[in-house]
Amino acid sequence: MRETLSRSLVFGTLIAVCLCCQAVRVVQAQADADQGIQELQGKWRAVEQQTAGISASQEVLEKARLEIKDDEYSWRSGARSM
């Protein structure tokens, strides 16, 4: 009986440790994702663009802009925006 109780206690402790380790990984992954989002914040200009394998003209590239603010983005290509 004691051996069974001891094994159950060890098994339960191992499960608790594994769950704690997984929780730490989730928190770290979220921190890494938040840092990545912060690094992308701002206005970006296109240096190359292709649609269906066809490269965009220099005129289109000069007008193309991507803006990332918080968790939203907007894409402008000339008069069109998305």
N, C-alpha and C positions, 0 to 999 in steps of 0.2 A: 504494500500500500504506500509506504513512504517513497519507494523508488518511482512509482507511478506519479505521485504528487510532485516529486522532485523533477521528473522529466517534464511534466506539465508546466511547472514553474519556469524551467529553463526554456522550454519552447515558447511560452508566453513572453518571456523577457526578450528572446531573439526577435519575435514578431514586433514588439514595441520598439526595439532598437532599429529594425529595418524601416518601420513607419516613420520614425524620427529622421532617419537619414534621407528618406524620400522627401519628406517635408522640407528639409534643408535644401535639397536639390531643386525643388520647385521654386522656392524663394530665390535662390541664386539665379535660376533661369529667368525669372521675371525681372530681376535686377539687371541682368545682361540685356534682356529685350528692351527695357526702359532706357538703358544707356545707348543702345543702338538707335532707338527712335530719337533720342536727344542729338546724336551725332548727325542725323539726317535733316534736322530742322533747318529751314531757310529756303532761299530761292536758288534754283539750279537752272543752268542753261544747257541745251542739247549741243553736243559736239558731233553726234552722228545719229541718224534716224533712218529706219527702213520700214517700208510697208510692202508686204508680199514680195520681199526680196529686192525691191527697188529703192535705191538711196534717195533721200530727200535732197532738194536743191539747197544751195547756200542761203537763199532768201528765206526758205522755210526754217532752216536751222537758226537763223538770226532772230526769228520771232518766237521760236519754241521755248517755253519756260515751264518749269515744274516748281510748285511751291508746296512745302510741307510745313504745316502748322499744327502742333499738338498731334492728334491722331487722324487728321484729315489732310487730303492733298488736292491740289487743283493743277490741271495740265492745260496750258494754252499753246496753241499752234496757230499763229496768225490771228484771224478774226474768230476762230473757233476755240471754245474752252470746254473742258469736261470737269 
